[in-house]
Amino acid sequence: MPEPRPYNSPRRALTAAATRRDILDAARRLFLKRGYAQVTIADIAREAGTAVKTVYASAGSRVEILRETVHRAFTNSDERDIVTQVRRTTDAADAIALLAHLTRLSNEEHYDAIAILYSALAVHESAEALWTEGTSAYHSALREIAKHLEHLGTLKPGMTVARCSDVLWFCFGLGAWRTLIDECGWTWDQAEEELASVATRMLLE
């Protein structure tokens, strides 16, 4: 007698995927509205219209949900494309202006995930590791762009690649955008223009 085939329902798999997506979307909404520390698994279950045990089974613990929310944003970011585009420039001021525009678009696109991670930094030990993991590619991309600016030959005397990379992070890192947009109430256009201007004055002769 042939062995029975394992039961595999495509419809059940689709339903499970939809449930997981609904849970993650509900968690993201609550994290943004209240902050990570103020949201419980029970809150997420109510928001998603499901049971607490379903949240754990489908998406895991609150930390695992946080990790998934941030991971999806950072793994879908476009640091390598930013580096490729900036490397095509032949003028340092144009390179900085383009970098300002492209990092603005990336920060604007992933604004929700960045805000959620910020809200978790002060209250959970895993958040700092997530922050380091999520921003490492960003730092690496800015170092590559610092090398390109050095190659163009218009950096200020004594401006090393390492220092240039630090200045680029100061001007275009996640904290710079968050400070101007969230804390100062600037528009994205205003922030892009000002950060490009500041970086140009700090780096170029």
N, CA, C and O atoms as a DFTB+ gen file, in Angstrom:
820 C
 N C O
     1  1       0.850      -1.194       0.000
     2  2       0.000       0.000       0.000
     3  2       0.890       1.250       0.000
     4  3       1.804       1.344       0.818
     5  1       0.641       2.208      -0.898
     6  2       1.482       3.406      -0.947
     7  2       1.300       4.256       0.302
     8  3       0.217       4.312       0.883
     9  1       2.388       4.920       0.705
    10  2       2.317       5.782       1.882
    11  2       1.453       7.000       1.571
    12  3       1.504       7.525       0.459
    13  1       0.668       7.447       2.529
    14  2      -0.162       8.628       2.287
    15  2       0.699       9.872       2.103
    16  3       1.696      10.069       2.797
    17  1       0.288      10.703       1.149
    18  2       1.015      11.945       0.912
    19  2       0.685      12.958       2.016
    20  3      -0.447      13.025       2.494
    21  1       1.687      13.738       2.407
    22  2       1.408      14.766       3.419
    23  2       0.412      15.781       2.885
    24  3       0.469      16.165       1.717
    25  1      -0.505      16.215       3.752
    26  2      -1.526      17.172       3.332
    27  2      -0.900      18.549       3.177
    28  3      -0.206      19.036       4.070
    29  1      -1.153      19.166       2.037
    30  2      -0.600      20.493       1.785
    31  2      -1.669      21.334       1.114
    32  3      -2.010      21.088      -0.043
    33  1      -2.196      22.307       1.807
    34  2      -3.271      23.129       1.273
    35  2      -2.741      24.506       0.889
    36  3      -2.362      25.284       1.764
    37  1      -2.709      24.822      -0.414
    38  2      -2.287      26.173      -0.823
    39  2      -3.167      27.246      -0.205
    40  3      -2.686      28.320       0.156
    41  1      -4.472      26.952      -0.083
    42  2      -5.377      27.938       0.504
    43  2      -5.017      28.201       1.959
    44  3      -5.046      29.344       2.414
    45  1      -4.675      27.138       2.689
    46  2      -4.293      27.308       4.095
    47  2      -3.001      28.127       4.204
    48  3      -2.871      28.975       5.087
    49  1      -2.056      27.869       3.309
    50  2      -0.796      28.624       3.319
    51  2      -1.050      30.105       3.039
    52  3      -0.450      30.971       3.675
    53  1      -1.940      30.394       2.086
    54  2      -2.266      31.777       1.770
    55  2      -2.941      32.458       2.952
    56  3      -2.664      33.619       3.253
    57  1      -3.824      31.729       3.617
    58  2      -4.504      32.277       4.791
    59  2      -3.518      32.582       5.909
    60  3      -3.616      33.621       6.561
    61  1      -2.568      31.677       6.132
    62  2      -1.555      31.892       7.166
    63  2      -0.692      33.107       6.843
    64  3      -0.365      33.896       7.730
    65  1      -0.325      33.253       5.572
    66  2       0.484      34.399       5.162
    67  2      -0.279      35.700       5.343
    68  3       0.286      36.707       5.768
    69  1      -1.566      35.674       5.019
    70  2      -2.394      36.871       5.177
    71  2      -2.544      37.231       6.654
    72  3      -2.525      38.408       7.013
    73  1      -2.693      36.225       7.502
    74  2      -2.805      36.469       8.943
    75  2      -1.530      37.101       9.484
    76  3      -1.578      38.059      10.256
    77  1      -0.400      36.558       9.075
    78  2       0.882      37.113       9.512
    79  2       1.033      38.557       9.053
    80  3       1.474      39.413       9.821
    81  1       0.671      38.828       7.812
    82  2       0.773      40.194       7.286
    83  2      -0.118      41.143       8.074
    84  3       0.295      42.253       8.408
    85  1      -1.338      40.709       8.371
    86  2      -2.261      41.547       9.141
    87  2      -1.706      41.847      10.529
    88  3      -1.843      42.963      11.031
    89  1      -1.086      40.856      11.139
    90  2      -0.512      41.046      12.474
    91  2       0.641      42.045      12.428
    92  3       0.718      42.942      13.267
    93  1       1.529      41.896      11.461
    94  2       2.667      42.809      11.343
    95  2       2.205      44.227      11.033
    96  3       2.758      45.190      11.563
    97  1       1.199      44.358      10.182
    98  2       0.659      45.689       9.869
    99  2       0.014      46.317      11.104
   100  3       0.179      47.510      11.358
   101  1      -0.716      45.512      11.864
   102  2      -1.337      46.017      13.089
   103  2      -0.282      46.466      14.088
   104  3      -0.417      47.518      14.713
   105  1       0.768      45.669      14.238
   106  2       1.853      46.025      15.164
   107  2       2.522      47.321      14.731
   108  3       2.810      48.183      15.561
   109  1       2.766      47.458      13.445
   110  2       3.408      48.679      12.952
   111  2       2.558      49.911      13.260
   112  3       3.082      50.941      13.686
   113  1       1.254      49.804      13.044
   114  2       0.378      50.942      13.332
   115  2       0.429      51.323      14.809
   116  3       0.515      52.502      15.151
   117  1       0.375      50.311      15.683
   118  2       0.384      50.582      17.114
   119  2       1.729      51.105      17.588
   120  3       1.780      52.028      18.400
   121  1       2.824      50.528      17.093
   122  2       4.156      51.006      17.469
   123  2       4.312      52.478      17.107
   124  3       4.882      53.254      17.874
   125  1       3.806      52.860      15.938
   126  2       3.911      54.253      15.503
   127  2       3.051      55.176      16.358
   128  3       3.468      56.281      16.704
   129  1       1.876      54.726      16.687
   130  2       0.928      55.566      17.423
   131  2       1.317      55.731      18.887
   132  3       1.243      56.832      19.432
   133  1       1.733      54.628      19.528
   134  2       1.967      54.650      20.977
   135  2       3.440      54.576      21.362
   136  3       3.807      54.975      22.468
   137  1       4.288      54.074      20.471
   138  2       5.657      53.764      20.840
   139  2       5.770      52.305      21.237
   140  3       4.831      51.727      21.782
   141  1       6.905      51.720      20.966
   142  2       7.103      50.284      21.184
   143  2       6.791      49.863      22.616
   144  3       6.151      48.835      22.836
   145  1       7.244      50.661      23.599
   146  2       7.126      50.267      25.000
   147  2       5.678      50.170      25.467
   148  3       5.388      49.448      26.421
   149  1       4.773      50.875      24.819
   150  2       3.392      50.938      25.273
   151  2       2.478      49.923      24.589
   152  3       1.268      49.940      24.810
   153  1       3.027      49.057      23.777
   154  2       2.216      48.112      23.006
   155  2       2.476      46.692      23.503
   156  3       3.628      46.273      23.617
   157  1       1.416      45.959      23.797
   158  2       1.528      44.572      24.232
   159  2       1.067      43.636      23.116
   160  3       0.464      44.064      22.132
   161  1       1.362      42.368      23.292
   162  2       0.889      41.368      22.334
   163  2      -0.644      41.352      22.294
   164  3      -1.239      41.169      21.231
   165  1      -1.278      41.545      23.455
   166  2      -2.741      41.603      23.490
   167  2      -3.270      42.776      22.666
   168  3      -4.289      42.657      21.986
   169  1      -2.570      43.908      22.733
   170  2      -2.961      45.071      21.919
   171  2      -2.887      44.736      20.433
   172  3      -3.786      45.065      19.659
   173  1      -1.800      44.077      20.056
   174  2      -1.605      43.714      18.647
   175  2      -2.689      42.747      18.197
   176  3      -3.216      42.867      17.091
   177  1      -3.019      41.793      19.053
   178  2      -4.065      40.823      18.712
   179  2      -5.403      41.518      18.487
   180  3      -6.110      41.215      17.526
   181  1      -5.752      42.452      19.375
   182  2      -7.013      43.186      19.211
   183  2      -7.018      43.997      17.930
   184  3      -8.009      44.008      17.200
   185  1      -5.909      44.677      17.653
   186  2      -5.820      45.506      16.454
   187  2      -5.930      44.671      15.191
   188  3      -6.520      45.101      14.200
   189  1      -5.359      43.476      15.233
   190  2      -5.384      42.588      14.061
   191  2      -6.662      41.763      13.977
   192  3      -6.910      41.102      12.969
   193  1      -7.484      41.801      15.045
   194  2      -8.716      41.028      15.054
   195  2      -8.490      39.537      15.160
   196  3      -9.178      38.744      14.517
   197  1      -7.509      39.158      15.986
   198  2      -7.198      37.748      16.142
   199  2      -6.880      37.453      17.603
   200  3      -6.983      38.337      18.453
   201  1      -6.499      36.229      17.893
   202  2      -6.215      35.822      19.266
   203  2      -4.733      36.006      19.593
   204  3      -3.879      36.020      18.706
   205  1      -4.454      36.145      20.885
   206  2      -3.071      36.301      21.337
   207  2      -2.225      35.111      20.883
   208  3      -1.113      35.293      20.386
   209  1      -2.746      33.899      21.051
   210  2      -1.979      32.714      20.669
   211  2      -1.697      32.694      19.165
   212  3      -0.685      32.142      18.733
   213  1      -2.577      33.287      18.374
   214  2      -2.342      33.364      16.930
   215  2      -1.202      34.318      16.614
   216  3      -0.411      34.072      15.703
   217  1      -1.120      35.401      17.366
   218  2      -0.007      36.344      17.180
   219  2       1.317      35.637      17.438
   220  3       2.246      35.741      16.637
   221  1       1.404      34.919      18.555
   222  2       2.644      34.212      18.872
   223  2       2.961      33.150      17.822
   224  3       4.115      32.991      17.425
   225  1       1.947      32.431      17.380
   226  2       2.163      31.348      16.415
   227  2       2.541      31.886      15.037
   228  3       3.342      31.274      14.331
   229  1       1.981      33.008      14.659
   230  2       2.190      33.527      13.302
   231  2       3.381      34.470      13.188
   232  3       4.096      34.456      12.186
   233  1       3.595      35.296      14.224
   234  2       4.617      36.342      14.115
   235  2       5.641      36.323      15.233
   236  3       6.670      36.991      15.132
   237  1       5.381      35.567      16.306
   238  2       6.358      35.469      17.378
   239  2       6.118      36.483      18.483
   240  3       5.031      37.047      18.609
   241  1       7.150      36.700      19.273
   242  2       7.074      37.618      20.403
   243  2       7.109      39.061      19.913
   244  3       7.268      39.326      18.722
   245  1       6.958      39.983      20.853
   246  2       6.990      41.407      20.503
   247  2       8.345      41.802      19.909
   248  3       8.405      42.576      18.953
   249  1       9.431      41.269      20.477
   250  2      10.768      41.564      19.943
   251  2      10.925      41.004      18.544
   252  3      11.507      41.656      17.677
   253  1      10.419      39.818      18.313
   254  2      10.501      39.232      16.977
   255  2       9.684      40.041      15.970
   256  3      10.080      40.178      14.813
   257  1       8.560      40.569      16.407
   258  2       7.749      41.423      15.532
   259  2       8.509      42.720      15.235
   260  3       8.507      43.194      14.099
   261  1       9.151      43.288      16.246
   262  2       9.966      44.480      16.034
   263  2      11.075      44.196      15.031
   264  3      11.298      44.977      14.106
   265  1      11.770      43.074      15.215
   266  2      12.855      42.708      14.322
   267  2      12.362      42.568      12.878
   268  3      13.019      43.033      11.947
   269  1      11.220      41.935      12.702
   270  2      10.673      41.749      11.359
   271  2      10.287      43.083      10.733
   272  3      10.529      43.308       9.547
   273  1       9.698      43.952      11.510
   274  2       9.297      45.266      11.007
   275  2      10.497      46.062      10.527
   276  3      10.461      46.656       9.450
   277  1      11.559      46.076      11.322
   278  2      12.760      46.828      10.966
   279  2      13.522      46.137       9.842
   280  3      14.023      46.784       8.922
   281  1      13.601      44.804       9.934
   282  2      14.361      44.046       8.933
   283  2      13.798      44.252       7.536
   284  3      14.557      44.413       6.580
   285  1      12.486      44.250       7.408
   286  2      11.888      44.426       6.095
   287  2      12.257      45.772       5.494
   288  3      12.471      45.873       4.286
   289  1      12.335      46.811       6.328
   290  2      12.676      48.137       5.820
   291  2      14.138      48.226       5.418
   292  3      14.451      48.706       4.328
   293  1      15.044      47.767       6.286
   294  2      16.463      47.921       6.009
   295  2      16.945      47.004       4.895
   296  3      17.844      47.373       4.140
   297  1      16.368      45.824       4.782
   298  2      16.790      44.938       3.698
   299  2      16.242      45.388       2.358
   300  3      16.752      44.984       1.313
   301  1      15.207      46.221       2.373
   302  2      14.669      46.749       1.126
   303  2      15.223      48.125       0.792
   304  3      14.821      48.734      -0.200
   305  1      16.147      48.619       1.616
   306  2      16.743      49.918       1.335
   307  2      17.723      49.793       0.182
   308  3      18.027      48.691      -0.275
   309  1      18.216      50.937      -0.283
   310  2      18.912      50.944      -1.571
   311  2      20.286      51.609      -1.492
   312  3      20.628      52.437      -2.337
   313  1      21.076      51.243      -0.473
   314  2      22.384      51.869      -0.314
   315  2      23.298      51.651      -1.517
   316  3      23.995      52.569      -1.947
   317  1      23.292      50.413      -2.066
   318  2      24.191      50.134      -3.186
   319  2      23.812      50.947      -4.407
   320  3      24.685      51.401      -5.147
   321  1      22.531      51.134      -4.624
   322  2      22.081      51.947      -5.752
   323  2      22.483      53.401      -5.547
   324  3      22.858      54.080      -6.502
   325  1      22.410      53.887      -4.306
   326  2      22.832      55.254      -4.012
   327  2      24.311      55.430      -4.336
   328  3      24.700      56.411      -4.970
   329  1      25.136      54.476      -3.899
   330  2      26.572      54.547      -4.176
   331  2      26.815      54.549      -5.681
   332  3      27.609      55.350      -6.176
   333  1      26.156      53.682      -6.400
   334  2      26.347      53.592      -7.854
   335  2      26.008      54.908      -8.529
   336  3      26.748      55.372      -9.397
   337  1      24.898      55.508      -8.139
   338  2      24.488      56.759      -8.779
   339  2      25.449      57.906      -8.446
   340  3      25.811      58.688      -9.325
   341  1      25.859      58.003      -7.188
   342  2      26.747      59.101      -6.784
   343  2      28.118      58.952      -7.443
   344  3      28.745      59.952      -7.792
   345  1      28.585      57.731      -7.617
   346  2      29.886      57.504      -8.246
   347  2      29.926      57.960      -9.704
   348  3      31.005      58.163     -10.260
   349  1      28.767      58.119     -10.317
   350  2      28.726      58.575     -11.711
   351  2      28.984      60.076     -11.830
   352  3      29.242      60.574     -12.926
   353  1      28.917      60.795     -10.717
   354  2      29.105      62.238     -10.767
   355  2      30.579      62.578     -10.939
   356  3      31.458      61.832     -10.507
   357  1      30.831      63.707     -11.572
   358  2      32.209      64.169     -11.773
   359  2      32.475      65.488     -11.065
   360  3      33.573      66.034     -11.169
   361  1      31.499      65.999     -10.357
   362  2      31.637      67.244      -9.603
   363  2      31.224      66.971      -8.162
   364  3      30.163      66.397      -7.914
   365  1      32.064      67.382      -7.211
   366  2      31.825      67.046      -5.802
   367  2      30.548      67.677      -5.270
   368  3      29.809      67.032      -4.527
   369  1      30.276      68.924      -5.636
   370  2      29.052      69.577      -5.172
   371  2      27.823      68.857      -5.717
   372  3      26.826      68.703      -5.011
   373  1      27.894      68.417      -6.973
   374  2      26.785      67.652      -7.546
   375  2      26.619      66.317      -6.830
   376  3      25.500      65.851      -6.616
   377  1      27.750      65.705      -6.460
   378  2      27.695      64.423      -5.749
   379  2      26.989      64.584      -4.406
   380  3      26.164      63.751      -4.031
   381  1      27.313      65.650      -3.687
   382  2      26.689      65.879      -2.382
   383  2      25.204      66.184      -2.538
   384  3      24.386      65.698      -1.756
   385  1      24.854      66.976      -3.529
   386  2      23.441      67.294      -3.765
   387  2      22.652      66.033      -4.111
   388  3      21.528      65.849      -3.646
   389  1      23.246      65.170      -4.927
   390  2      22.577      63.927      -5.283
   391  2      22.455      63.013      -4.067
   392  3      21.421      62.375      -3.868
   393  1      23.507      62.949      -3.258
   394  2      23.457      62.137      -2.041
   395  2      22.356      62.640      -1.112
   396  3      21.622      61.841      -0.530
   397  1      22.239      63.949      -0.971
   398  2      21.181      64.514      -0.137
   399  2      19.808      64.084      -0.645
   400  3      18.936      63.715       0.143
   401  1      19.621      64.132      -1.948
   402  2      18.322      63.775      -2.520
   403  2      18.017      62.286      -2.334
   404  3      16.906      61.921      -1.950
   405  1      18.994      61.441      -2.605
   406  2      18.756      59.995      -2.544
   407  2      18.571      59.508      -1.111
   408  3      17.725      58.651      -0.858
   409  1      19.350      60.042      -0.169
   410  2      19.164      59.628       1.223
   411  2      17.850      60.179       1.769
   412  3      17.217      59.551       2.618
   413  1      17.442      61.342       1.288
   414  2      16.128      61.881       1.663
   415  2      15.035      60.911       1.232
   416  3      14.149      60.585       2.022
   417  1      15.090      60.444      -0.026
   418  2      14.067      59.530      -0.529
   419  2      14.041      58.237       0.285
   420  3      12.968      57.720       0.595
   421  1      15.214      57.716       0.631
   422  2      15.297      56.471       1.393
   423  2      14.731      56.655       2.803
   424  3      13.962      55.820       3.278
   425  1      15.113      57.745       3.468
   426  2      14.609      57.996       4.817
   427  2      13.111      58.269       4.813
   428  3      12.399      57.885       5.741
   429  1      12.643      58.927       3.774
   430  2      11.209      59.207       3.668
   431  2      10.429      57.912       3.448
   432  3       9.366      57.711       4.036
   433  1      10.964      57.039       2.599
   434  2      10.286      55.776       2.303
   435  2      10.205      54.878       3.535
   436  3       9.186      54.226       3.766
   437  1      11.281      54.844       4.326
   438  2      11.345      53.941       5.475
   439  2      11.111      54.667       6.796
   440  3      11.538      54.209       7.856
   441  1      10.436      55.791       6.714
   442  2      10.225      56.636       7.891
   443  2       9.571      55.873       9.041
   444  3       9.997      56.004      10.188
   445  1       8.546      55.083       8.747
   446  2       7.804      54.376       9.796
   447  2       8.705      53.417      10.569
   448  3       8.703      53.412      11.800
   449  1       9.478      52.605       9.842
   450  2      10.329      51.613      10.495
   451  2      11.410      52.283      11.342
   452  3      11.728      51.814      12.435
   453  1      11.971      53.375      10.836
   454  2      13.002      54.095      11.585
   455  2      12.409      54.677      12.868
   456  3      13.030      54.605      13.929
   457  1      11.202      55.257      12.771
   458  2      10.546      55.825      13.949
   459  2      10.260      54.747      14.983
   460  3      10.426      54.977      16.181
   461  1       9.832      53.575      14.531
   462  2       9.543      52.477      15.453
   463  2      10.810      52.038      16.169
   464  3      10.794      51.827      17.382
   465  1      11.899      51.900      15.437
   466  2      13.147      51.479      16.052
   467  2      13.633      52.517      17.064
   468  3      14.101      52.154      18.143
   469  1      13.526      53.801      16.727
   470  2      13.882      54.851      17.677
   471  2      13.088      54.702      18.978
   472  3      13.639      54.848      20.069
   473  1      11.798      54.410      18.853
   474  2      10.954      54.313      20.045
   475  2      11.342      53.140      20.932
   476  3      11.045      53.131      22.127
   477  1      12.009      52.147      20.343
   478  2      12.392      50.962      21.105
   479  2      13.792      51.056      21.699
   480  3      14.128      50.276      22.591
   481  1      14.609      51.982      21.233
   482  2      16.013      52.021      21.642
   483  2      16.182      52.167      23.146
   484  3      17.061      51.541      23.738
   485  1      15.357      52.979      23.758
   486  2      15.540      53.268      25.184
   487  2      14.945      52.205      26.100
   488  3      15.176      52.230      27.309
   489  1      14.174      51.264      25.533
   490  2      13.427      50.350      26.403
   491  2      13.725      48.880      26.176
   492  3      13.227      48.035      26.920
   493  1      14.512      48.553      25.181
   494  2      14.775      47.133      24.959
   495  2      16.216      46.924      24.513
   496  3      16.717      47.610      23.622
   497  1      16.871      45.955      25.158
   498  2      18.288      45.705      24.868
   499  2      18.523      45.216      23.449
   500  3      19.610      45.418      22.907
   501  1      17.544      44.585      22.836
   502  2      17.707      44.085      21.469
   503  2      17.672      45.202      20.434
   504  3      18.172      45.040      19.321
   505  1      17.080      46.334      20.802
   506  2      16.902      47.407      19.820
   507  2      18.244      47.987      19.375
   508  3      18.416      48.322      18.203
   509  1      19.196      48.107      20.304
   510  2      20.504      48.657      19.939
   511  2      21.212      47.753      18.937
   512  3      21.843      48.235      17.997
   513  1      21.108      46.445      19.141
   514  2      21.702      45.510      18.186
   515  2      21.019      45.617      16.828
   516  3      21.677      45.555      15.790
   517  1      19.705      45.778      16.839
   518  2      18.977      45.965      15.589
   519  2      19.405      47.249      14.895
   520  3      19.531      47.294      13.671
   521  1      19.626      48.287      15.684
   522  2      20.071      49.569      15.137
   523  2      21.432      49.414      14.450
   524  3      21.626      49.871      13.324
   525  1      22.364      48.766      15.141
   526  2      23.693      48.550      14.571
   527  2      23.623      47.709      13.306
   528  3      24.268      48.014      12.303
   529  1      22.835      46.653      13.370
   530  2      22.674      45.781      12.217
   531  2      22.044      46.524      11.041
   532  3      22.469      46.372       9.896
   533  1      21.035      47.323      11.337
   534  2      20.309      48.002      10.276
   535  2      21.068      49.146       9.636
   536  3      20.854      49.452       8.463
   537  1      21.965      49.793      10.400
   538  2      22.668      50.958       9.865
   539  2      24.062      50.645       9.335
   540  3      24.717      51.533       8.791
   541  1      24.526      49.425       9.477
   542  2      25.896      49.101       9.038
   543  2      26.063      49.305       7.531
   544  3      27.081      49.834       7.085
   545  1      25.074      48.890       6.754
   546  2      25.167      49.077       5.301
   547  2      25.131      50.558       4.939
   548  3      25.788      50.982       3.988
   549  1      24.375      51.340       5.687
   550  2      24.288      52.787       5.473
   551  2      25.662      53.422       5.703
   552  3      26.127      54.218       4.887
   553  1      26.309      53.066       6.820
   554  2      27.654      53.572       7.106
   555  2      28.624      53.176       5.993
   556  3      29.415      54.003       5.541
   557  1      28.572      51.941       5.555
   558  2      29.479      51.462       4.518
   559  2      29.284      52.244       3.217
   560  3      30.251      52.589       2.539
   561  1      28.034      52.515       2.883
   562  2      27.752      53.271       1.661
   563  2      28.336      54.683       1.748
   564  3      28.894      55.183       0.772
   565  1      28.210      55.315       2.893
   566  2      28.754      56.667       3.040
   567  2      30.277      56.661       2.987
   568  3      30.876      57.626       2.512
   569  1      30.911      55.601       3.463
   570  2      32.373      55.499       3.342
   571  2      32.781      55.398       1.877
   572  3      33.772      56.000       1.464
   573  1      32.021      54.642       1.094
   574  2      32.321      54.538      -0.331
   575  2      32.161      55.884      -1.028
   576  3      32.945      56.224      -1.913
   577  1      31.173      56.630      -0.641
   578  2      30.955      57.951      -1.235
   579  2      32.048      58.916      -0.785
   580  3      32.462      59.777      -1.561
   581  1      32.521      58.789       0.453
   582  2      33.644      59.614       0.911
   583  2      34.883      59.351       0.059
   584  3      35.616      60.285      -0.268
   585  1      35.122      58.100      -0.302
   586  2      36.249      57.766      -1.173
   587  2      36.077      58.413      -2.540
   588  3      37.047      58.887      -3.132
   589  1      34.846      58.435      -3.041
   590  2      34.590      59.069      -4.338
   591  2      34.860      60.568      -4.268
   592  3      35.451      61.136      -5.187
   593  1      34.433      61.211      -3.186
   594  2      34.685      62.639      -3.041
   595  2      36.178      62.931      -2.953
   596  3      36.653      63.923      -3.506
   597  1      36.913      62.075      -2.264
   598  2      38.366      62.238      -2.208
   599  2      38.963      62.101      -3.603
   600  3      39.861      62.859      -3.972
   601  1      38.477      61.155      -4.365
   602  2      38.977      60.935      -5.726
   603  2      38.732      62.155      -6.618
   604  3      39.526      62.446      -7.512
   605  1      37.645      62.854      -6.371
   606  2      37.347      64.038      -7.186
   607  2      38.287      65.197      -6.876
   608  3      38.399      66.132      -7.668
   609  1      38.962      65.143      -5.734
   610  2      40.061      66.064      -5.458
   611  2      39.684      67.438      -4.957
   612  3      40.501      68.354      -5.058
   613  1      38.485      67.635      -4.419
   614  2      38.094      68.969      -3.964
   615  2      37.752      69.019      -2.478
   616  3      37.162      69.992      -2.009
   617  1      38.119      67.977      -1.738
   618  2      37.914      68.025      -0.291
   619  2      38.852      69.059       0.339
   620  3      39.923      69.348      -0.195
   621  1      38.437      69.605       1.469
   622  2      39.269      70.563       2.173
   623  2      40.592      69.923       2.591
   624  3      40.641      68.717       2.830
   625  1      41.663      70.709       2.682
   626  2      42.942      70.165       3.135
   627  2      42.798      69.494       4.503
   628  3      42.164      70.033       5.410
   629  1      43.392      68.319       4.630
   630  2      43.341      67.589       5.887
   631  2      42.091      66.755       6.078
   632  3      41.961      66.049       7.078
   633  1      41.170      66.830       5.130
   634  2      39.928      66.057       5.234
   635  2      40.179      64.636       4.740
   636  3      40.253      64.394       3.535
   637  1      40.309      63.704       5.671
   638  2      40.554      62.303       5.320
   639  2      39.242      61.624       4.924
   640  3      38.160      62.173       5.125
   641  1      39.356      60.438       4.365
   642  2      38.170      59.666       4.015
   643  2      37.363      59.341       5.272
   644  3      36.135      59.427       5.266
   645  1      38.052      58.968       6.344
   646  2      37.359      58.625       7.585
   647  2      36.584      59.815       8.136
   648  3      35.433      59.682       8.552
   649  1      37.229      60.982       8.134
   650  2      36.543      62.167       8.652
   651  2      35.407      62.582       7.716
   652  3      34.337      62.985       8.174
   653  1      35.636      62.483       6.431
   654  2      34.586      62.793       5.468
   655  2      33.380      61.878       5.671
   656  3      32.235      62.327       5.616
   657  1      33.644      60.602       5.905
   658  2      32.567      59.643       6.154
   659  2      31.767      60.038       7.390
   660  3      30.541      59.924       7.401
   661  1      32.467      60.505       8.441
   662  2      31.780      60.944       9.653
   663  2      30.906      62.166       9.379
   664  3      29.784      62.259       9.877
   665  1      31.422      63.093       8.593
   666  2      30.644      64.292       8.254
   667  2      29.407      63.919       7.449
   668  3      28.329      64.472       7.664
   669  1      29.566      62.980       6.523
   670  2      28.413      62.529       5.732
   671  2      27.353      61.887       6.625
   672  3      26.158      62.088       6.409
   673  1      27.783      61.109       7.635
   674  2      26.817      60.520       8.558
   675  2      26.147      61.610       9.392
   676  3      24.943      61.551       9.639
   677  1      26.921      62.600       9.822
   678  2      26.379      63.721      10.592
   679  2      25.299      64.456       9.791
   680  3      24.273      64.856      10.339
   681  1      25.542      64.626       8.499
   682  2      24.620      65.394       7.655
   683  2      23.484      64.555       7.076
   684  3      22.368      65.047       6.914
   685  1      23.766      63.292       6.766
   686  2      22.779      62.492       6.034
   687  2      22.396      61.188       6.735
   688  3      21.640      60.387       6.184
   689  1      22.909      60.973       7.938
   690  2      22.526      59.782       8.684
   691  2      21.089      59.869       9.168
   692  3      20.434      60.898       9.003
   693  1      20.605      58.804       9.759
   694  2      19.211      58.748      10.185
   695  2      18.870      59.838      11.197
   696  3      17.773      60.395      11.172
   697  1      19.805      60.137      12.076
   698  2      19.542      61.131      13.103
   699  2      19.350      62.529      12.554
   700  3      18.541      63.297      13.076
   701  1      20.089      62.871      11.499
   702  2      19.976      64.211      10.914
   703  2      18.579      64.454      10.358
   704  3      17.963      65.490      10.611
   705  1      18.093      63.481       9.598
   706  2      16.749      63.624       9.023
   707  2      15.697      63.657      10.120
   708  3      14.769      64.464      10.067
   709  1      15.831      62.799      11.100
   710  2      14.835      62.734      12.170
   711  2      14.802      64.041      12.961
   712  3      13.727      64.523      13.319
   713  1      15.969      64.610      13.233
   714  2      16.014      65.861      13.996
   715  2      15.256      66.972      13.280
   716  3      14.439      67.665      13.886
   717  1      15.528      67.139      11.997
   718  2      14.901      68.241      11.268
   719  2      13.419      67.983      10.985
   720  3      12.599      68.894      11.092
   721  1      13.078      66.748      10.626
   722  2      11.689      66.451      10.263
   723  2      10.806      66.341      11.496
   724  3       9.755      66.980      11.555
   725  1      11.207      65.547      12.479
   726  2      10.353      65.271      13.637
   727  2      10.464      66.336      14.725
   728  3       9.455      66.809      15.249
   729  1      11.691      66.707      15.057
   730  2      11.884      67.590      16.197
   731  2      11.754      69.070      15.836
   732  3      11.325      69.880      16.657
   733  1      12.127      69.415      14.602
   734  2      12.083      70.826      14.196
   735  2      10.899      71.149      13.284
   736  3      10.590      72.318      13.056
   737  1      10.243      70.120      12.769
   738  2       9.064      70.351      11.940
   739  2       9.346      70.834      10.531
   740  3       8.474      71.426       9.895
   741  1      10.559      70.590      10.029
   742  2      10.892      70.995       8.667
   743  2      10.195      70.075       7.671
   744  3       9.807      68.955       8.003
   745  1      10.044      70.568       6.443
   746  2       9.591      69.704       5.355
   747  2      10.781      68.914       4.839
   748  3      11.931      69.263       5.107
   749  1      10.505      67.851       4.099
   750  2      11.594      67.064       3.520
   751  2      12.390      67.899       2.525
   752  3      13.611      67.758       2.449
   753  1      11.743      68.746       1.776
   754  2      12.451      69.607       0.819
   755  2      13.398      70.559       1.532
   756  3      14.544      70.731       1.116
   757  1      12.919      71.178       2.605
   758  2      13.766      72.094       3.362
   759  2      14.966      71.367       3.951
   760  3      16.088      71.870       3.903
   761  1      14.729      70.188       4.505
   762  2      15.817      69.424       5.109
   763  2      16.848      69.023       4.059
   764  3      18.051      69.139       4.292
   765  1      16.385      68.558       2.919
   766  2      17.314      68.150       1.855
   767  2      18.197      69.312       1.429
   768  3      19.411      69.154       1.300
   769  1      17.601      70.471       1.211
   770  2      18.373      71.633       0.759
   771  2      19.395      72.072       1.800
   772  3      20.546      72.349       1.463
   773  1      18.979      72.137       3.063
   774  2      19.875      72.612       4.102
   775  2      21.000      71.624       4.391
   776  3      22.149      72.032       4.564
   777  1      20.687      70.335       4.444
   778  2      21.732      69.344       4.726
   779  2      22.751      69.290       3.600
   780  3      23.944      69.122       3.856
   781  1      22.303      69.431       2.358
   782  2      23.248      69.476       1.233
   783  2      24.160      70.689       1.357
   784  3      25.359      70.604       1.087
   785  1      23.584      71.823       1.768
   786  2      24.372      73.042       1.918
   787  2      25.392      72.906       3.043
   788  3      26.546      73.305       2.891
   789  1      24.967      72.344       4.169
   790  2      25.874      72.170       5.308
   791  2      27.021      71.228       4.942
   792  3      28.180      71.518       5.238
   793  1      26.709      70.123       4.311
   794  2      27.756      69.159       3.932
   795  2      28.740      69.774       2.958
   796  3      29.947      69.562       3.073
   797  1      28.238      70.530       2.007
   798  2      29.128      71.182       1.033
   799  2      30.078      72.142       1.719
   800  3      31.269      72.163       1.411
   801  1      29.561      72.943       2.655
   802  2      30.428      73.900       3.363
   803  2      31.450      73.186       4.245
   804  3      32.585      73.647       4.370
   805  1      31.068      72.079       4.850
   806  2      31.972      71.372       5.746
   807  2      33.065      70.617       5.009
   808  3      34.177      70.478       5.519
   809  1      32.755      70.123       3.797
   810  2      33.673      69.204       3.131
   811  2      34.504      69.811       2.011
   812  3      35.640      69.391       1.792
   813  1      33.967      70.779       1.308
   814  2      34.616      71.209       0.071
   815  2      35.325      72.537       0.234
   816  3      34.936      73.377       1.046
   817  1      36.363      72.708      -0.547
   818  2      37.111      73.965      -0.546
   819  2      36.251      75.071      -1.147
   820  3      36.694      76.215      -1.241
